[in-house]
Amino acid sequence: MSGPTAGVDYVGFGVGGMVFDAGGRVFLARRGAKARNEAGTWEFPGGGVEFGERMADAVQREFAEEYGMEIEPTDLLGVFDHILADEGQHWVSATFLAEHTGGEPAIREPEKCSEIGWFGLDALPSPLSRITVENVAAYRTRG
């Protein structure tokens, strides 16, 4: 028997990264069939924060584990509600702005991710996850 599940039995807390390459494109991943939620949507990747882990360290760890990428967080874009009533989930997510500093992106968890790519902000794929839509709007509002 397993214990309570983050995002379902209690509000989960995660981090994500809006990661830019040297050409100003952003990295997105398409959620796979076994993703925790919003399967098939494109997102700025991230994951859960482990107990005792700093948020910036968590986003760097997630990118290294899932895509073999080294990133450097440069700023906190914001903290967002990620409520998925139709999936019975509630998350709070801190999204960082970050730079890609090393590692060739590759899918390391194919059950959770089906595609990856670099995209211009004016040419994003669809559909985007709800939190990614909010992140893009917040980024554009910042100027």
ChimeraX commands (.cxc) that place a marker at each C-alpha (Angstrom):
marker #1 position 0.00,0.00,0.00 radius 0.5
marker #1 position 1.43,3.39,-0.97 radius 0.5
marker #1 position 1.18,6.63,0.96 radius 0.5
marker #1 position -0.46,9.92,0.05 radius 0.5
marker #1 position 0.22,11.33,-3.42 radius 0.5
marker #1 position 1.45,14.89,-4.02 radius 0.5
marker #1 position -1.00,16.97,-6.03 radius 0.5
marker #1 position -3.86,14.56,-5.33 radius 0.5
marker #1 position -4.01,13.94,-1.58 radius 0.5
marker #1 position -2.38,17.26,-0.72 radius 0.5
marker #1 position -1.23,20.31,-2.68 radius 0.5
marker #1 position 1.98,19.40,-4.49 radius 0.5
marker #1 position 4.89,21.78,-4.97 radius 0.5
marker #1 position 7.02,21.74,-8.07 radius 0.5
marker #1 position 9.47,23.78,-10.09 radius 0.5
marker #1 position 9.84,24.37,-13.79 radius 0.5
marker #1 position 12.30,26.07,-16.07 radius 0.5
marker #1 position 11.78,28.38,-19.00 radius 0.5
marker #1 position 15.22,27.61,-20.45 radius 0.5
marker #1 position 16.69,29.69,-23.27 radius 0.5
marker #1 position 19.48,28.77,-25.68 radius 0.5
marker #1 position 22.04,31.24,-27.03 radius 0.5
marker #1 position 19.69,32.06,-29.94 radius 0.5
marker #1 position 16.80,33.05,-27.65 radius 0.5
marker #1 position 14.73,29.91,-28.27 radius 0.5
marker #1 position 13.01,28.11,-25.39 radius 0.5
marker #1 position 13.16,24.39,-24.61 radius 0.5
marker #1 position 9.88,22.49,-24.43 radius 0.5
marker #1 position 8.98,18.86,-23.85 radius 0.5
marker #1 position 5.82,17.01,-24.82 radius 0.5
marker #1 position 4.31,15.07,-21.93 radius 0.5
marker #1 position 4.15,11.34,-22.60 radius 0.5
marker #1 position 1.38,8.81,-22.03 radius 0.5
marker #1 position 2.56,8.06,-18.47 radius 0.5
marker #1 position 3.03,11.68,-17.42 radius 0.5
marker #1 position 1.44,12.56,-14.09 radius 0.5
marker #1 position -1.03,14.91,-15.78 radius 0.5
marker #1 position -1.83,16.78,-19.02 radius 0.5
marker #1 position -0.48,13.99,-21.26 radius 0.5
marker #1 position 0.17,15.13,-24.83 radius 0.5
marker #1 position 0.71,18.79,-23.98 radius 0.5
marker #1 position 3.95,20.75,-24.41 radius 0.5
marker #1 position 5.52,22.26,-21.31 radius 0.5
marker #1 position 8.51,23.99,-19.80 radius 0.5
marker #1 position 9.88,20.95,-17.95 radius 0.5
marker #1 position 10.41,20.54,-14.27 radius 0.5
marker #1 position 9.36,18.33,-11.41 radius 0.5
marker #1 position 8.85,17.98,-7.70 radius 0.5
marker #1 position 10.99,19.55,-5.01 radius 0.5
marker #1 position 12.46,16.98,-2.63 radius 0.5
marker #1 position 12.41,17.56,1.13 radius 0.5
marker #1 position 15.36,19.79,2.10 radius 0.5
marker #1 position 16.14,20.73,-1.53 radius 0.5
marker #1 position 16.42,24.33,-2.69 radius 0.5
marker #1 position 14.06,25.20,-5.56 radius 0.5
marker #1 position 16.86,26.28,-7.93 radius 0.5
marker #1 position 18.73,23.05,-7.19 radius 0.5
marker #1 position 15.57,21.03,-7.88 radius 0.5
marker #1 position 15.04,22.53,-11.34 radius 0.5
marker #1 position 18.70,21.93,-12.22 radius 0.5
marker #1 position 18.44,18.31,-11.00 radius 0.5
marker #1 position 15.25,17.68,-12.99 radius 0.5
marker #1 position 16.77,18.96,-16.26 radius 0.5
marker #1 position 19.91,16.86,-15.70 radius 0.5
marker #1 position 17.94,13.70,-14.87 radius 0.5
marker #1 position 15.27,13.97,-17.55 radius 0.5
marker #1 position 17.20,15.57,-20.46 radius 0.5
marker #1 position 20.94,15.44,-19.67 radius 0.5
marker #1 position 21.03,19.23,-19.69 radius 0.5
marker #1 position 22.96,21.66,-17.56 radius 0.5
marker #1 position 21.05,24.87,-16.88 radius 0.5
marker #1 position 21.72,28.00,-14.87 radius 0.5
marker #1 position 18.68,29.65,-13.27 radius 0.5
marker #1 position 18.93,33.43,-13.67 radius 0.5
marker #1 position 15.65,34.68,-12.16 radius 0.5
marker #1 position 12.35,33.53,-10.71 radius 0.5
marker #1 position 9.56,34.21,-13.22 radius 0.5
marker #1 position 6.90,33.63,-10.58 radius 0.5
marker #1 position 4.90,31.19,-8.50 radius 0.5
marker #1 position 1.75,29.86,-10.15 radius 0.5
marker #1 position -1.35,27.91,-9.17 radius 0.5
marker #1 position -1.64,24.80,-11.32 radius 0.5
marker #1 position -5.11,23.49,-10.59 radius 0.5
marker #1 position -6.33,20.65,-12.80 radius 0.5
marker #1 position -9.90,20.12,-11.59 radius 0.5
marker #1 position -10.70,17.66,-14.40 radius 0.5
marker #1 position -7.76,15.48,-13.31 radius 0.5
marker #1 position -8.34,15.99,-9.56 radius 0.5
marker #1 position -4.93,17.61,-9.03 radius 0.5
marker #1 position -3.68,20.79,-7.38 radius 0.5
marker #1 position -0.09,21.98,-7.67 radius 0.5
marker #1 position 1.83,25.15,-6.91 radius 0.5
marker #1 position 4.78,25.69,-9.22 radius 0.5
marker #1 position 7.72,28.07,-9.11 radius 0.5
marker #1 position 8.99,28.76,-12.63 radius 0.5
marker #1 position 12.56,29.90,-13.18 radius 0.5
marker #1 position 14.08,31.66,-16.14 radius 0.5
marker #1 position 17.31,29.86,-17.00 radius 0.5
marker #1 position 20.07,29.52,-19.57 radius 0.5
marker #1 position 21.18,26.28,-21.20 radius 0.5
marker #1 position 24.85,25.92,-20.28 radius 0.5
marker #1 position 25.71,22.38,-21.37 radius 0.5
marker #1 position 24.64,18.92,-22.42 radius 0.5
marker #1 position 22.90,17.88,-25.62 radius 0.5
marker #1 position 19.18,17.51,-24.79 radius 0.5
marker #1 position 17.90,13.94,-25.00 radius 0.5
marker #1 position 14.79,12.19,-23.71 radius 0.5
marker #1 position 15.86,10.04,-20.76 radius 0.5
marker #1 position 12.37,9.10,-19.53 radius 0.5
marker #1 position 10.47,8.13,-22.72 radius 0.5
marker #1 position 7.38,7.01,-20.80 radius 0.5
marker #1 position 6.97,10.54,-19.42 radius 0.5
marker #1 position 8.16,12.52,-22.47 radius 0.5
marker #1 position 7.49,11.86,-26.15 radius 0.5
marker #1 position 9.19,14.83,-27.89 radius 0.5
marker #1 position 11.54,17.72,-27.16 radius 0.5
marker #1 position 12.63,20.79,-29.05 radius 0.5
marker #1 position 13.76,24.40,-29.13 radius 0.5
marker #1 position 11.16,26.96,-30.22 radius 0.5
marker #1 position 10.87,30.69,-30.77 radius 0.5
marker #1 position 8.37,32.37,-28.44 radius 0.5
marker #1 position 6.33,33.36,-31.49 radius 0.5
marker #1 position 6.31,29.75,-32.83 radius 0.5
marker #1 position 5.40,27.55,-29.86 radius 0.5
marker #1 position 3.92,24.10,-30.51 radius 0.5
marker #1 position 0.44,23.17,-29.36 radius 0.5
marker #1 position -1.29,22.25,-27.26 radius 0.5
marker #1 position 0.56,23.86,-24.36 radius 0.5
marker #1 position 0.00,22.77,-20.76 radius 0.5
marker #1 position -2.01,25.16,-18.59 radius 0.5
marker #1 position 1.00,26.21,-16.52 radius 0.5
marker #1 position 3.05,26.83,-19.69 radius 0.5
marker #1 position 0.33,29.13,-21.06 radius 0.5
marker #1 position 0.47,31.08,-17.77 radius 0.5
marker #1 position 4.28,31.15,-17.84 radius 0.5
marker #1 position 4.37,32.56,-21.39 radius 0.5
marker #1 position 1.81,35.25,-20.48 radius 0.5
marker #1 position 3.79,36.23,-17.37 radius 0.5
marker #1 position 7.05,36.36,-19.38 radius 0.5
marker #1 position 5.47,38.56,-22.06 radius 0.5
marker #1 position 3.99,40.86,-19.41 radius 0.5
marker #1 position 7.47,41.31,-17.90 radius 0.5
marker #1 position 8.72,42.66,-21.20 radius 0.5
marker link #1:1,2 radius 0.2
marker link #1:2,3 radius 0.2
marker link #1:3,4 radius 0.2
marker link #1:4,5 radius 0.2
marker link #1:5,6 radius 0.2
marker link #1:6,7 radius 0.2
marker link #1:7,8 radius 0.2
marker link #1:8,9 radius 0.2
marker link #1:9,10 radius 0.2
marker link #1:10,11 radius 0.2
marker link #1:11,12 radius 0.2
marker link #1:12,13 radius 0.2
marker link #1:13,14 radius 0.2
marker link #1:14,15 radius 0.2
marker link #1:15,16 radius 0.2
marker link #1:16,17 radius 0.2
marker link #1:17,18 radius 0.2
marker link #1:18,19 radius 0.2
marker link #1:19,20 radius 0.2
marker link #1:20,21 radius 0.2
marker link #1:21,22 radius 0.2
marker link #1:22,23 radius 0.2
marker link #1:23,24 radius 0.2
marker link #1:24,25 radius 0.2
marker link #1:25,26 radius 0.2
marker link #1:26,27 radius 0.2
marker link #1:27,28 radius 0.2
marker link #1:28,29 radius 0.2
marker link #1:29,30 radius 0.2
marker link #1:30,31 radius 0.2
marker link #1:31,32 radius 0.2
marker link #1:32,33 radius 0.2
marker link #1:33,34 radius 0.2
marker link #1:34,35 radius 0.2
marker link #1:35,36 radius 0.2
marker link #1:36,37 radius 0.2
marker link #1:37,38 radius 0.2
marker link #1:38,39 radius 0.2
marker link #1:39,40 radius 0.2
marker link #1:40,41 radius 0.2
marker link #1:41,42 radius 0.2
marker link #1:42,43 radius 0.2
marker link #1:43,44 radius 0.2
marker link #1:44,45 radius 0.2
marker link #1:45,46 radius 0.2
marker link #1:46,47 radius 0.2
marker link #1:47,48 radius 0.2
marker link #1:48,49 radius 0.2
marker link #1:49,50 radius 0.2
marker link #1:50,51 radius 0.2
marker link #1:51,52 radius 0.2
marker link #1:52,53 radius 0.2
marker link #1:53,54 radius 0.2
marker link #1:54,55 radius 0.2
marker link #1:55,56 radius 0.2
marker link #1:56,57 radius 0.2
marker link #1:57,58 radius 0.2
marker link #1:58,59 radius 0.2
marker link #1:59,60 radius 0.2
marker link #1:60,61 radius 0.2
marker link #1:61,62 radius 0.2
marker link #1:62,63 radius 0.2
marker link #1:63,64 radius 0.2
marker link #1:64,65 radius 0.2
marker link #1:65,66 radius 0.2
marker link #1:66,67 radius 0.2
marker link #1:67,68 radius 0.2
marker link #1:68,69 radius 0.2
marker link #1:69,70 radius 0.2
marker link #1:70,71 radius 0.2
marker link #1:71,72 radius 0.2
marker link #1:72,73 radius 0.2
marker link #1:73,74 radius 0.2
marker link #1:74,75 radius 0.2
marker link #1:75,76 radius 0.2
marker link #1:76,77 radius 0.2
marker link #1:77,78 radius 0.2
marker link #1:78,79 radius 0.2
marker link #1:79,80 radius 0.2
marker link #1:80,81 radius 0.2
marker link #1:81,82 radius 0.2
marker link #1:82,83 radius 0.2
marker link #1:83,84 radius 0.2
marker link #1:84,85 radius 0.2
marker link #1:85,86 radius 0.2
marker link #1:86,87 radius 0.2
marker link #1:87,88 radius 0.2
marker link #1:88,89 radius 0.2
marker link #1:89,90 radius 0.2
marker link #1:90,91 radius 0.2
marker link #1:91,92 radius 0.2
marker link #1:92,93 radius 0.2
marker link #1:93,94 radius 0.2
marker link #1:94,95 radius 0.2
marker link #1:95,96 radius 0.2
marker link #1:96,97 radius 0.2
marker link #1:97,98 radius 0.2
marker link #1:98,99 radius 0.2
marker link #1:99,100 radius 0.2
marker link #1:100,101 radius 0.2
marker link #1:101,102 radius 0.2
marker link #1:102,103 radius 0.2
marker link #1:103,104 radius 0.2
marker link #1:104,105 radius 0.2
marker link #1:105,106 radius 0.2
marker link #1:106,107 radius 0.2
marker link #1:107,108 radius 0.2
marker link #1:108,109 radius 0.2
marker link #1:109,110 radius 0.2
marker link #1:110,111 radius 0.2
marker link #1:111,112 radius 0.2
marker link #1:112,113 radius 0.2
marker link #1:113,114 radius 0.2
marker link #1:114,115 radius 0.2
marker link #1:115,116 radius 0.2
marker link #1:116,117 radius 0.2
marker link #1:117,118 radius 0.2
marker link #1:118,119 radius 0.2
marker link #1:119,120 radius 0.2
marker link #1:120,121 radius 0.2
marker link #1:121,122 radius 0.2
marker link #1:122,123 radius 0.2
marker link #1:123,124 radius 0.2
marker link #1:124,125 radius 0.2
marker link #1:125,126 radius 0.2
marker link #1:126,127 radius 0.2
marker link #1:127,128 radius 0.2
marker link #1:128,129 radius 0.2
marker link #1:129,130 radius 0.2
marker link #1:130,131 radius 0.2
marker link #1:131,132 radius 0.2
marker link #1:132,133 radius 0.2
marker link #1:133,134 radius 0.2
marker link #1:134,135 radius 0.2
marker link #1:135,136 radius 0.2
marker link #1:136,137 radius 0.2
marker link #1:137,138 radius 0.2
marker link #1:138,139 radius 0.2
marker link #1:139,140 radius 0.2
marker link #1:140,141 radius 0.2
marker link #1:141,142 radius 0.2
marker link #1:142,143 radius 0.2
view
